[in-house]
């Protein structure tokens, strides 16, 4: 099928899916889980081809990690299907209802958005997560993944469709664009007749291109230039553990910390501890002029403060106060996730109330910004915009609403 035919089928399927019950959708989710587990060897084989191709191209290790599927990750994908099935179905929820003086009963009801185009890069697990979250919320999807995960993505879609065959959910509720050229993306962005929403998930260049060129409404999932501020009252040994987790666990993810701000009163004691741990983990440190006076690191340039490294690289800046940290973050952050490590309640409150980001943490790693960790069962992405959805985009964020007005043959006077 060409992309227009695929989009048409996705649209037609959305009209069927919106009428199905929670039980229908849950059965489909469980069948998909079975299909993924029963065919894990074929999925792993397809993924190995993508990983080997990426290695031949010299793609950096942190990005290959995003591409890689393992038995553990496939098991997690299958479990995600079950977790989403266990969640309450948002469709049909009565958000509010009231009776007018003229006798009209007006109800605001949660409904699916419809057919959604998702454009994404690298991570093949997005293929499954995006579909199961969208489908549970009553939506269908037209997926366009990157060329680097082509074999993994097409294999996953094949087995998702195989799981749907025994259910009431239409197989065409998921379609995957086989042509990875930029022309197909341009086509998707103009498909107002078939798509109700476009969601780009990837680097800043992809998101900017989609937002600037789409005539279909766009839900932006943002890049993650995330910060951690170590306050003067922080427990330094615990702070090291949090920074280590936030930077090195999966450096190629958007919720990994990219910059650490340190209060000047603890810089002399904390910086050597941080450098030792980061050296042990092969993290390249880039520091401000004041940092260089305490430890030997590469000097950070102005452009560094704006970058999402997605690698084992960490920027360090010494600040004079919590307000200094807040000002720096509000200037350079991508408005994704920021954390303060502190024992001072007042400083914590000032920090979370003064920073304009989607997720703020007190004494916790930025790595928790994730739909699964938030209890959503998964996510489509992390939205950093302010309208409609913000933070992890889960079931409720993939719905809209309509008004149902019930009367007794009233006419407007």
C-alpha positions as CSV (number, residue, x, y, z in Angstrom):
1,X,0.0,0.0,0.0
2,X,1.1,3.6,-0.6
3,X,1.0,6.0,2.2
4,X,-2.3,7.6,1.2
5,X,-4.0,4.2,1.2
6,X,-2.5,3.4,4.6
7,X,-3.6,6.7,6.0
8,X,-7.1,6.1,4.7
9,X,-7.3,2.6,6.3
10,X,-6.0,4.0,9.6
11,X,-8.8,6.7,9.5
12,X,-11.5,4.1,8.6
13,X,-10.2,1.8,11.4
14,X,-10.5,4.7,13.9
15,X,-14.3,4.8,13.3
16,X,-14.5,1.1,14.2
17,X,-12.1,1.3,17.2
18,X,-13.9,4.2,18.8
19,X,-17.0,2.0,19.3
20,X,-15.3,-1.0,20.8
21,X,-15.5,-1.8,24.5
22,X,-12.7,-1.8,27.1
23,X,-12.8,-5.6,27.0
24,X,-12.3,-5.7,23.2
25,X,-9.2,-3.5,23.6
26,X,-7.8,-5.4,26.5
27,X,-8.2,-8.7,24.7
28,X,-6.2,-7.2,21.8
29,X,-3.5,-6.0,24.2
30,X,-3.1,-9.5,25.7
31,X,-3.0,-11.1,22.3
32,X,-0.2,-8.7,21.2
33,X,1.7,-9.5,24.3
34,X,1.5,-13.2,23.5
35,X,2.5,-12.6,19.9
36,X,5.6,-10.6,20.9
37,X,6.8,-13.2,23.3
38,X,6.1,-16.1,21.0
39,X,8.1,-14.5,18.2
40,X,10.9,-12.9,20.3
41,X,13.7,-14.8,18.4
42,X,12.6,-13.4,15.1
43,X,12.4,-9.9,16.6
44,X,15.9,-10.2,18.1
45,X,17.2,-11.5,14.7
46,X,15.8,-8.5,12.9
47,X,17.2,-6.2,15.6
48,X,20.7,-7.6,15.3
49,X,20.7,-6.6,11.6
50,X,19.9,-3.0,12.6
51,X,22.5,-2.9,15.3
52,X,25.2,-4.4,13.1
53,X,24.4,-1.8,10.4
54,X,24.6,1.0,13.0
55,X,27.9,-0.3,14.3
56,X,29.3,-0.3,10.7
57,X,28.2,3.3,10.3
58,X,30.2,4.2,13.5
59,X,27.1,5.4,15.4
60,X,28.0,6.2,19.0
61,X,27.4,3.6,21.7
62,X,24.7,5.6,23.6
63,X,22.6,5.8,20.4
64,X,23.1,2.1,19.6
65,X,21.8,1.4,23.1
66,X,18.6,3.1,22.1
67,X,18.3,0.9,19.1
68,X,19.2,-2.4,20.9
69,X,16.5,-4.9,21.8
70,X,17.4,-7.7,24.3
71,X,15.3,-10.5,25.7
72,X,14.8,-8.4,28.8
73,X,13.6,-5.4,26.8
74,X,11.2,-7.6,24.8
75,X,9.9,-9.1,28.0
76,X,9.3,-5.5,29.3
77,X,7.5,-4.7,26.1
78,X,5.2,-7.7,26.5
79,X,4.6,-6.8,30.1
80,X,3.8,-3.2,29.1
81,X,0.8,-4.6,27.1
82,X,-0.5,-6.2,30.2
83,X,0.0,-3.1,32.3
84,X,-1.9,-1.0,29.8
85,X,-4.7,-3.5,29.7
86,X,-4.9,-3.2,33.5
87,X,-5.4,0.6,33.3
88,X,-8.8,2.2,33.4
89,X,-10.2,3.0,30.0
90,X,-10.5,6.8,29.7
91,X,-12.9,6.7,26.8
92,X,-16.5,7.5,27.8
93,X,-15.5,9.1,31.1
94,X,-18.0,11.9,32.1
95,X,-15.7,14.8,32.9
96,X,-18.5,17.0,34.1
97,X,-22.3,17.3,33.7
98,X,-24.8,20.0,34.5
99,X,-28.5,20.9,34.1
100,X,-29.4,24.2,32.5
101,X,-32.4,26.3,33.5
102,X,-34.0,25.5,30.2
103,X,-33.9,21.8,31.1
104,X,-31.0,20.8,28.8
105,X,-28.6,18.3,30.4
106,X,-25.0,19.1,29.1
107,X,-22.3,16.4,29.6
108,X,-18.6,16.7,28.7
109,X,-17.4,13.2,27.7
110,X,-13.9,12.0,27.1
111,X,-13.4,10.6,23.5
112,X,-10.5,9.4,21.4
113,X,-8.5,11.9,19.3
114,X,-8.9,9.6,16.2
115,X,-6.1,8.7,13.8
116,X,-2.6,9.8,14.8
117,X,0.6,10.0,12.7
118,X,3.7,9.3,14.7
119,X,7.2,10.1,13.3
120,X,10.1,8.8,15.4
121,X,13.7,7.8,15.3
122,X,15.9,5.0,16.6
123,X,14.1,3.3,19.4
124,X,12.1,0.3,18.1
125,X,10.3,-0.1,21.5
126,X,8.4,3.1,20.5
127,X,6.7,1.1,17.8
128,X,4.9,-1.1,20.4
129,X,4.5,1.5,23.1
130,X,3.0,4.1,20.8
131,X,0.5,1.7,19.4
132,X,-0.7,0.1,22.7
133,X,-1.1,3.5,24.4
134,X,-2.9,5.0,21.4
135,X,-5.1,2.0,20.9
136,X,-6.2,1.7,24.6
137,X,-7.3,5.3,24.3
138,X,-9.3,4.4,21.2
139,X,-6.9,5.8,18.6
140,X,-5.3,4.3,15.5
141,X,-1.8,5.1,14.3
142,X,0.2,5.6,11.1
143,X,3.9,5.0,12.1
144,X,6.9,6.3,10.3
145,X,10.1,5.1,12.0
146,X,13.8,5.8,11.1
147,X,15.8,3.9,8.6
148,X,18.2,2.7,11.4
149,X,15.5,0.6,13.0
150,X,13.7,-0.5,9.8
151,X,14.1,-4.3,10.3
152,X,13.1,-4.2,14.0
153,X,10.1,-1.9,13.4
154,X,8.7,-3.9,10.5
155,X,9.1,-7.1,12.4
156,X,7.3,-5.7,15.4
157,X,4.4,-4.4,13.4
158,X,4.0,-7.8,11.7
159,X,3.6,-9.5,15.1
160,X,1.3,-6.7,16.4
161,X,-0.9,-7.3,13.5
162,X,-0.7,-11.1,14.0
163,X,-1.9,-10.6,17.6
164,X,-4.9,-8.5,16.4
165,X,-6.1,-11.1,13.9
166,X,-8.0,-12.9,16.7
167,X,-9.6,-9.8,18.1
168,X,-12.3,-7.2,17.3
169,X,-9.6,-4.5,16.9
170,X,-8.9,-3.9,13.2
171,X,-5.5,-4.9,11.9
172,X,-5.4,-1.6,10.0
173,X,-5.5,0.2,13.3
174,X,-1.7,0.2,12.9
175,X,0.1,0.8,9.7
176,X,3.8,1.3,9.1
177,X,5.3,3.4,6.4
178,X,7.9,1.3,4.6
179,X,9.4,4.1,2.6
180,X,11.8,6.0,5.0
181,X,12.5,8.9,2.7
182,X,11.8,12.4,3.9
183,X,9.2,12.8,1.1
184,X,6.8,10.4,3.0
185,X,7.1,12.6,6.1
186,X,6.2,15.6,4.1
187,X,3.1,13.8,2.8
188,X,2.1,12.8,6.3
189,X,2.3,16.4,7.5
190,X,-0.4,17.5,5.0
191,X,-2.9,14.6,5.6
192,X,-5.5,16.6,7.3
193,X,-8.2,14.5,5.6
194,X,-7.0,11.4,7.3
195,X,-4.9,12.3,10.4
196,X,-6.2,14.3,13.4
197,X,-2.7,14.7,15.1
198,X,1.0,14.4,14.3
199,X,3.4,13.4,17.1
200,X,7.2,13.8,16.3
201,X,9.5,11.9,18.7
202,X,13.2,12.4,18.1
203,X,15.9,15.0,17.9
204,X,15.4,18.7,17.9
205,X,15.8,19.0,14.1
206,X,13.0,16.5,13.4
207,X,10.7,18.1,15.9
208,X,11.4,21.6,14.5
209,X,10.9,20.4,10.9
210,X,7.5,18.8,11.8
211,X,6.3,21.8,13.8
212,X,7.2,24.2,11.1
213,X,5.8,22.3,8.2
214,X,2.7,20.4,9.3
215,X,-0.8,21.5,8.5
216,X,-2.0,18.7,10.8
217,X,-2.0,19.7,14.5
218,X,1.2,18.8,16.2
219,X,1.9,17.5,19.7
220,X,5.6,18.2,20.3
221,X,7.7,15.8,22.3
222,X,10.7,17.8,23.4
223,X,14.5,17.2,23.7
224,X,15.9,16.8,27.1
225,X,18.6,19.3,28.2
226,X,17.9,18.2,31.9
227,X,19.6,19.7,35.0
228,X,20.3,18.7,38.5
229,X,21.1,21.4,41.1
230,X,23.1,20.3,44.2
231,X,22.2,22.7,46.9
232,X,24.6,23.5,49.8
233,X,22.5,21.4,52.2
234,X,22.4,18.3,50.0
235,X,23.6,14.9,51.3
236,X,26.7,14.7,49.1
237,X,27.1,10.9,49.0
238,X,23.4,10.5,48.0
239,X,23.8,13.2,45.4
240,X,26.7,11.3,43.8
241,X,24.4,8.3,43.4
242,X,21.6,10.3,41.9
243,X,23.9,12.0,39.4
244,X,25.5,8.7,38.4
245,X,22.1,7.1,37.8
246,X,20.8,10.1,35.9
247,X,23.8,10.3,33.6
248,X,25.1,6.8,33.1
249,X,22.2,4.4,33.4
250,X,21.0,5.2,29.8
251,X,22.8,8.3,28.6
252,X,21.0,8.2,25.2
253,X,17.6,8.9,26.6
254,X,15.8,12.3,26.8
255,X,15.5,12.1,30.6
256,X,19.2,11.6,31.3
257,X,20.9,14.6,33.1
258,X,23.1,16.7,30.9
259,X,24.1,19.5,33.3
260,X,24.9,19.6,37.0
261,X,24.8,22.9,38.9
262,X,26.7,23.0,42.2
263,X,26.4,25.5,45.0
264,X,29.6,27.4,45.5
265,X,29.8,26.6,49.2
266,X,30.2,22.8,48.6
267,X,32.1,23.0,45.3
268,X,35.5,22.3,46.8
269,X,34.3,19.2,48.6
270,X,31.8,17.9,46.1
271,X,33.6,18.3,42.8
272,X,36.5,15.9,43.5
273,X,33.9,13.2,44.5
274,X,31.9,13.8,41.4
275,X,35.0,13.7,39.1
276,X,36.1,10.4,40.6
277,X,32.7,8.7,40.0
278,X,32.4,10.2,36.5
279,X,35.9,9.1,35.6
280,X,35.1,5.6,36.8
281,X,32.1,5.6,34.4
282,X,34.1,7.1,31.5
283,X,32.1,10.3,31.5
284,X,33.7,13.4,29.8
285,X,33.3,16.4,32.0
286,X,32.9,20.0,30.7
287,X,33.1,22.7,33.4
288,X,32.7,26.4,33.7
289,X,35.7,28.7,34.6
290,X,35.1,28.3,38.3
291,X,34.9,24.5,38.0
292,X,38.3,24.3,36.4
293,X,39.9,25.9,39.6
294,X,38.9,22.7,41.5
295,X,39.2,19.8,39.1
296,X,40.9,19.2,35.7
297,X,38.1,19.1,33.1
298,X,37.5,20.4,29.6
299,X,36.3,24.0,29.6
300,X,32.6,24.4,28.6
301,X,31.7,26.8,25.9
302,X,28.6,28.9,25.7
303,X,27.0,26.4,23.3
304,X,27.5,23.5,25.7
305,X,24.8,24.9,28.1
306,X,22.2,24.5,25.4
307,X,23.1,21.0,24.2
308,X,21.4,17.7,24.7
309,X,24.5,15.4,24.6
310,X,22.8,12.0,24.5
311,X,26.2,10.6,25.5
312,X,28.6,10.1,28.4
313,X,29.2,13.9,28.6
314,X,28.3,16.1,31.5
315,X,28.4,19.8,31.8
316,X,29.2,21.3,35.3
317,X,28.6,24.9,36.5
318,X,29.1,26.4,39.9
319,X,26.3,28.8,41.0
320,X,26.1,31.2,44.0
321,X,22.5,30.4,45.1
322,X,19.3,28.6,44.4
323,X,18.1,31.7,42.5
324,X,21.3,31.6,40.4
325,X,20.6,27.9,39.6
326,X,17.0,28.8,38.7
327,X,18.0,31.6,36.4
328,X,20.5,29.4,34.6
329,X,18.0,26.6,34.1
330,X,15.2,28.9,32.9
331,X,17.7,30.4,30.3
332,X,19.1,27.1,28.9
333,X,16.7,24.3,29.7
334,X,14.6,22.6,27.1
335,X,11.8,22.5,29.7
336,X,11.9,18.7,30.1
337,X,13.0,17.7,33.6
338,X,15.0,19.3,36.4
339,X,15.9,18.2,39.9
340,X,17.1,19.8,43.1
341,X,19.0,17.8,45.7
342,X,18.6,19.5,49.1
343,X,17.7,19.2,52.7
344,X,16.1,22.7,52.8
345,X,12.3,22.7,52.3
346,X,12.2,26.4,51.4
347,X,14.9,26.0,48.7
348,X,13.0,23.0,47.3
349,X,9.7,24.9,47.2
350,X,11.3,28.0,45.5
351,X,13.0,25.7,42.9
352,X,9.9,23.8,41.8
353,X,7.7,26.9,41.8
354,X,10.1,29.0,39.8
355,X,11.2,26.7,36.9
356,X,9.1,26.4,33.8
357,X,9.7,22.7,32.9
358,X,7.3,19.8,32.5
359,X,8.7,17.7,35.4
360,X,10.4,19.0,38.6
361,X,12.0,16.7,41.1
362,X,13.1,17.1,44.7
363,X,15.8,14.6,45.8
364,X,15.3,12.2,42.8
365,X,16.8,11.3,39.5
366,X,15.5,12.9,36.3
367,X,15.4,9.4,34.9
368,X,11.9,9.0,36.4
369,X,10.3,11.1,33.7
370,X,8.8,8.2,32.0
371,X,5.2,7.1,31.4
372,X,5.9,3.6,32.9
373,X,7.4,5.1,36.0
374,X,4.6,7.6,36.4
375,X,2.1,4.7,36.3
376,X,0.8,5.3,32.8
377,X,1.9,1.9,31.5
378,X,4.0,3.6,28.9
379,X,4.0,6.8,26.9
380,X,4.0,8.2,23.4
381,X,6.7,10.7,24.4
382,X,7.5,13.5,26.8
383,X,5.7,16.7,25.9
384,X,7.4,20.0,26.8
385,X,4.8,22.2,25.3
386,X,2.0,23.8,27.4
387,X,-1.2,23.3,25.4
388,X,-3.2,20.0,25.6
389,X,-0.6,17.8,27.1
390,X,2.6,18.2,29.2
391,X,5.1,15.6,30.5
392,X,4.6,11.9,29.8
393,X,1.9,11.5,27.2
394,X,-0.3,8.7,28.3
395,X,-3.9,7.5,27.9
396,X,-5.7,10.7,29.0
397,X,-3.4,12.9,27.0
398,X,-4.4,11.0,23.8
399,X,-8.1,11.8,24.3
400,X,-10.1,14.9,23.7
401,X,-13.8,15.5,24.6
402,X,-17.2,16.3,23.2
403,X,-20.4,17.6,24.6
404,X,-23.6,15.6,24.6
405,X,-26.7,17.7,25.1
406,X,-29.9,15.9,26.1
407,X,-33.3,17.6,26.0
408,X,-37.0,17.1,25.9
409,X,-37.7,18.6,22.5
410,X,-36.6,22.1,23.5
411,X,-36.3,24.9,21.0
412,X,-34.2,28.0,21.5
413,X,-36.3,31.1,22.2
